[in-house]
Each structure stands twice: as structure tokens, then as C-alpha cells.
Amino acid sequence: MRIGRQASPHTAISTADAHSITIRGKDLCSELMGKYDFVDFYHFLLTGADATPAQSRLLNAALVAIAEHGLTPTVQAARMTYDADPAALQGAVAAGILGAGTVVMGTSELCGRFLHDIVSTQQATGEPLAAVVAEKLAQHKAARQTVPGYGHPLHGAGDPRTARLLELAAELEVRGPYLDALFAVEEAIPAVYGRKLPINASGSIPAVLLAAGFPLGALKGIPILARTAGLLAHLFEEASRPIGFLMAEHADQAIGYDGPPASAR
């Protein structure tokens, strides 16, 4: 068998014929269109199950929370790419989304996996949560790794999006080991790293979504889906109020050259 191939290939997501489109067992036109909002449809498309009221509200809130955060590197890349080829909107969006890595946008998945590791270890060993957290943080520090989901260069005193997401989770009575781990890590960070690092949006989002039953393996898609909306808004503005080349010019002026001088001729 070839790597990555099913012995009997199938998909459970959708099928179509000349008269209908079926998605996860529901008819697109009669059962989904006009009856599901986009976020609930996304949850259904992803998992095959209808979102609970709590899952729906938290997923909506998470997507809104990280759809837009100013002229971030991903936005700048998208706007400059658009100016280079205004006919290729898809290319400009792709340029922005390609920046979804371990430093920008991808930290929600990293934090979710970190919290999952803590929860799984604590449940398997029966050790106190604080002891498991201290051990995992010590391992991160020894490996010279940052703690994903904690600290923010702008929101140093606390991420306002985190406060709202946690408030909403409390209102919906969403609780459990992932949120316990989230708070335990924040509490233990100063003793291990020597400074306080508040929970940021990339920490609160995976914690509340996992607590509500969202699949761990789908976490990275959340910032990608959210930021696509933000990029489309920036590119719509770029078409009438272009700043991409201006940003490139300012970058060129702000960064000095310190290489060898030109050789005399």
C-alpha cells in the first residue's frame, strides 16, 4: 500500500449529482442554506455534528476575536502582493495566509497541543495538576522554548480578547481540565521563567474550544479561517486606498545597509 492512500478510498464530507448536493448526509439547498449560519455550517462540515449552543457561540467569538489585529506582517504581505498584481486577489490572500506559522497565527494549535499534553499526562499519572504543569514548563525552558499562548508584545498587561472569551465561557458554563490547565500554566510561569506572562488570545481560544468539545486537530484552521476574512477586508480597501507600496518604501528607508561598500571602479 502506498503511503497516505486508503485501501478503499472514501470521503464522508460531500457528494453531488446533476440535481443535488449532499453534505454530511444533508441536502445543501433544502436542509442547510438559509437554516445554518456560516459558523454552524463550518462546525457541521468539519465534524459531521451540529454545534451545541455553547460551541456555536464560542466558535463565533473566537473567529471574531482574531479576524483582525491591524497592519500585521500577514496583512502587509497580502497588501503588497495585491499591489504587485491586483487581478490576483487569491494570490494576495494566499500570501497573507502563508504567514500562519509557529510565531504568527499558528500558536493557537501549539497552545492547544501543550494543554492537551498536560491534561493527558495528569489524567494518566494522577499527579497533581500543579506538579505536571511545573514539569512541562521546566522542559520547555530547558529546550529554550517559549510558552505558546502566553504573553503579547502589545497587550502586556493582559489581552482584552482573553478576558471576553473567558467571560463568555463562564456565562455558558463551559469548564473542565483544559481551562484548569490554562490557568495553572499562567500561575506557574513566573516561578519557571522569572516573569509574568498573561494568557493571550492564542491561549484562551484553544482552551475554551477544547473545553467545549472542539477537535484538537482542527485548531490551526481557526486563525486561518478568521484571518481570511480580515485579509479580504484589507484587500478590498487596498483597491481604493493603496498603502502597500508605501509600506514597502518606509521599510526600505527604515532599514540601513551595513554590507561592504561598493568597490571603486
N, C-alpha and C positions, 0 to 999 in steps of 0.2 A: 504494500500500500504506500502511496506517495505521501510525504509529509503534508499535513494540512488539508487532506482530502477525506471526506466522509466515504465510508464503504458504500452507503446507499444515500446519495445526496438529496437533501430536502431543505425547505425553508418553511417556517411556521408564521412568517410575517404577512405575506400577501400573495394574491394571485389575481389574474384578470382574464376576462374573455371579451367577446365583442359587445356584450350587453351589461356587464357589471364589473365592479372592482371589489374584491373581498379582502379585508384587513383583519387579521386575527379572528376570523370567524364572523365578522360583522360586515354588512353591506355598507360601503362607503357613503353612498348617496342617501339611503333611507334610514340608516342607523347611526351615522357619525356626523355627517355635515349638518350644521345647524343645531346639533344636540350636544356636541363636545366642544369646549373651548380648546385652544391650541395646547395649553399645558396639560390638560387632562388627556387630550388625544396623544400627546407625546408620551405620557406615562403608559397609556394603553398600548401604543405602538411598541414601546420599549419592552414592556413586561408581559403583555397579554392580559393584564388585570386592570380593572377600573381603580383609579386612585381613591383612597379614602378622603373624607373632607380634610383631615389633618395633612395628609400627603399633598393634596392639591394646593392648599394654602401655603404650605412651607416651600413647595417646589416653585410656586409662583413668586413668593417673596425672595427666594434665593436667586432666581433668574433676574428679577428686577434689581436686586442688590448689586450685582456685578456686571450688568449690561453696559454701564458707562462709568468712567472714572477720569475724565479729562483727556488731555493730549498725551496719553501713554505711549510707550515705544511701539506698541502694536498699531495704534491709531496713526502715528506718524508714518510708519511703514506703509500702511494702507493708503493714506492720503498722497504720499509722494509717488507711490506706484500708480495711483489713479491719474495723476498729472502727467505721468510718462505715457499713458495710453488710456484716455478717457472712454474709449469704446469697449474696454475690457474690465467692466465692473467686477466680474467674477475673479479676475486676476488680482485686483486690489483687495477684495475681501480675503482671498486666499493668502495674500502677503501678510495681512494682519493676523490671521488665524495661525499661520505657521510659527508665530511667536509664542504659542501656547506651550511653553516648556516648563522645566522644573523651577524657574525663577519667577516667571510671569504666567498666571492663569492655571498652570498645572499643579500648583501647590494644594489645591483642594483634594485632588486624588492622593497626593503624598500624605497629607494630614489624615485623610480617611483611612489609609492603609496603616499608618502609625497608630491611630486609635484602635483599629481592629486588632492589630498585633497585641496591644496592651490588654484589651478586653479578652481576647482568646487565651493569652498567657495566664491572666488572672483566673479565668474560669477553669483552665486545665490544671493549674497548680494549686489553686485555693489560697495562694498567698494574699496578704493584704494589698489592696489596690495601691496604696502609697509606696509599698516596697517594690512592686512591679514597675511603677512609673519611675521611681528613682533609678532602678537598674537600667531601664530603657534609655533614660536621659543620659546616664553615665556612658552608655555605649555610644550614643550619638556624639557626645562631646569628645570621647576618646578617638572617634573616627573623624573628628573635626567637621561635623555636620551641623547645620542649623536645625532648628526645630520647626518643621513646616506647620503653618497655621498660627504662628505666634509672632508678635512684633510687626511694626509697619513704619516705613520711613516718614510718612506724613501723619498718620494717626498714632503718634507715640504715646499719648495719654489714654488711648482706648479707641477702638474702631466703632463709630456710631452704628454701623450696619450690624455688627455683632450684638450690640445691646438690643436692637429691634428684633433680630432673629430669635434671640434667646427669650425675649419678652413674648413673642408670638408663640414659641414652643410651649412656654409655661401656660399661656392662655388656652392652648389646645390640649393641655395635659399630656404632652409628649415628653417622656422622660426615660431613663434607663441607663445601662452601663456606658454607652458612648458619651453621653453628656457627663456622667460621673468622671470618666477618664479625661474628658476635655478640661474640666475644672481642676482635676488633680494635677494634670501636667502644668497648667498655669501656676498653680500654687507651689509646685516643686522646682520650677525653672530657676528662681533666684538662688537657691542653695547650690545648684549644679553649675549654672552659667554665670553667677555673680551679678546678675541684673534682672530686673523685671521685664517680662515680655508679654504684654496683654494679648488676649485672643483676637485674631483678626478675622475678616470675613471668610478667608480660605480655611479657617479652623472651625468657625461656627457653622458654616454651610454643611460640610460633611457630617458633623456631629448631629445636627438636627435632622438631616435627611436620613442618615443611617438609623437614628433612633425611631424615625417614622416608618422604617422598613424599606427604604430605597436601596437598590442593589449596589454593593461596593464597586463592582466592575464598571458601573456606568457613571461614576462620579466625574471623570475627566470630561465627559460630554457636557456637563452643566455650564462651565465657563465658556466652552466653545459655542454652545447654543446661544448663551446670553450675549457674548461679545459680538456675535454675528449681527445681532440687532443693532448694537451700538455702532459697529463699523458701517453698516448701511446708512445710519443717520449721518455719520460724519462724511461719508462719500456723497450723499445727497446734498449736503451743504457745500462740499468741496467743488461741486459742479458749478455753483453760482458765486461762491465766496472762496476762491482758491487760496490756500496758505501752504501747500506742500512745498513748492519751490522756495518760498520764504523761509520755511523751517530749515531746508537744506542749506540756504545761504547763511543763515545765522549759525548753523553748526559749523560750516566752513570757516566763518570768522572767529568763532569761539575756540577753535582747536588749533593750537600753534604747531608749527613744523619744527622738529628738533633733529632731523636727519642730517647727514653730511651736506655741506654746501655744494652748489653746482661747481663742477670743475671748470677752470679757466680755459678758454678756447683761443 
